[in-house]
Amino acid sequence: MGGLTGAVVGSFFIPFFWNNVVAQIVSRLKYKKLTQLHKSQSISIVEKGLAYGVSQTVIEWDKFEKWRENPSYILAYLKKSTFLVIPKRIADQGINVNEIKSHLLAKAGDPT
């Protein structure tokens, strides 16, 4: 009986733990390893979404699954461990950070 209870509890706990703890840690470790992300990236707002990077690849607003922010950055997640780092200092370049946040709010919901 104890083994069955453990299996049932584990089947609920492990996915929760993986999605809410491990995936976040893996994302942070990936970011630290990818030095290209630390370099300046070009970001602009277009009608369909965000134009990002040197090639100005457009990522449509509805591709973002979730987002979060802190005082310096917005992390816009395309998948659990794939995200764009949007520094809020881009406002100094005339890019409206509040517009980005409002699009993310409309398509991906409240920040997590």
C-alpha positions as CSV (number, residue, x, y, z in Angstrom):
1,M,0.0,0.0,0.0
2,G,2.8,2.4,0.9
3,G,4.5,1.8,-2.5
4,L,1.2,2.6,-4.3
5,T,0.8,5.8,-2.3
6,G,4.4,6.8,-3.1
7,A,3.9,6.2,-6.8
8,V,0.7,8.3,-6.9
9,V,2.2,11.1,-4.9
10,G,5.4,11.0,-7.0
11,S,3.4,11.0,-10.3
12,F,2.0,14.4,-9.3
13,F,5.0,15.9,-7.5
14,I,7.7,15.1,-10.1
15,P,6.1,16.9,-13.0
16,F,5.3,19.9,-10.8
17,F,8.9,20.0,-9.4
18,W,10.3,19.6,-12.9
19,N,8.3,22.4,-14.4
20,N,8.5,24.9,-11.6
21,V,12.0,24.3,-10.2
22,V,14.3,22.3,-12.5
23,A,13.3,24.0,-15.8
24,Q,13.9,27.5,-14.2
25,I,17.4,26.4,-13.0
26,V,18.2,25.0,-16.4
27,S,17.1,28.2,-18.1
28,R,19.3,30.3,-15.9
29,L,22.3,28.0,-16.5
30,K,21.8,28.1,-20.3
31,Y,21.7,31.9,-20.1
32,K,25.0,32.1,-18.2
33,K,26.6,29.7,-20.8
34,L,25.4,31.5,-23.9
35,T,27.7,34.5,-24.0
36,Q,26.0,35.8,-27.2
37,L,22.9,36.7,-25.1
38,H,25.1,39.0,-23.1
39,K,26.0,41.1,-26.1
40,S,23.9,43.9,-27.5
41,Q,20.9,42.7,-29.4
42,S,18.7,44.7,-31.7
43,I,15.0,44.7,-30.7
44,S,12.2,46.5,-32.4
45,I,8.4,46.3,-32.2
46,V,6.5,45.5,-35.3
47,E,2.8,44.9,-35.9
48,K,3.0,41.1,-35.8
49,G,5.5,40.8,-32.9
50,L,9.1,41.5,-31.8
51,A,11.9,41.8,-34.3
52,Y,14.9,40.4,-32.5
53,G,18.6,39.9,-33.1
54,V,21.0,40.9,-35.9
55,S,18.7,39.4,-38.6
56,Q,15.6,41.1,-37.1
57,T,13.7,37.8,-37.0
58,V,10.1,38.5,-36.2
59,I,8.6,36.5,-33.4
60,E,4.9,36.8,-33.4
61,W,3.1,37.8,-30.2
62,D,1.1,34.6,-30.0
63,K,4.2,32.5,-29.9
64,F,5.0,33.7,-26.4
65,E,3.7,31.3,-23.7
66,K,4.6,33.2,-20.6
67,W,6.7,36.0,-19.3
68,R,8.2,37.5,-16.2
69,E,10.1,40.6,-15.3
70,N,12.4,42.1,-12.8
71,P,13.6,45.7,-12.5
72,S,16.2,45.2,-15.3
73,Y,14.8,42.6,-17.7
74,I,11.8,41.0,-19.3
75,L,12.1,37.3,-20.0
76,A,9.6,36.3,-22.7
77,Y,9.3,32.5,-22.9
78,L,8.6,30.7,-26.2
79,K,8.9,27.3,-24.4
80,K,9.8,26.2,-20.9
81,S,13.5,26.7,-21.4
82,T,13.6,28.9,-24.5
83,F,13.2,32.6,-23.9
84,L,14.2,36.1,-25.1
85,V,16.0,38.4,-22.7
86,I,14.7,41.9,-23.2
87,P,16.6,44.5,-21.2
88,K,14.5,47.4,-20.0
89,R,17.3,49.8,-20.9
90,I,16.1,49.6,-24.5
91,A,13.7,52.4,-23.4
92,D,16.8,54.7,-23.6
93,Q,16.8,53.9,-27.4
94,G,13.2,55.0,-27.8
95,I,11.6,51.5,-27.6
96,N,8.4,51.5,-25.6
97,V,8.9,48.8,-23.0
98,N,5.3,49.3,-21.8
99,E,4.0,48.4,-25.3
100,I,6.0,45.2,-25.2
101,K,4.6,44.4,-21.8
102,S,1.0,45.1,-22.9
103,H,1.3,42.8,-25.9
104,L,2.7,40.0,-23.7
105,L,0.0,40.6,-21.2
106,A,-2.7,40.3,-24.0
107,K,-1.2,37.2,-25.5
108,A,0.5,35.3,-22.7
109,G,-1.4,36.6,-19.7
110,D,-0.1,37.9,-16.4
111,P,3.6,37.6,-15.7
112,T,4.6,34.5,-13.7
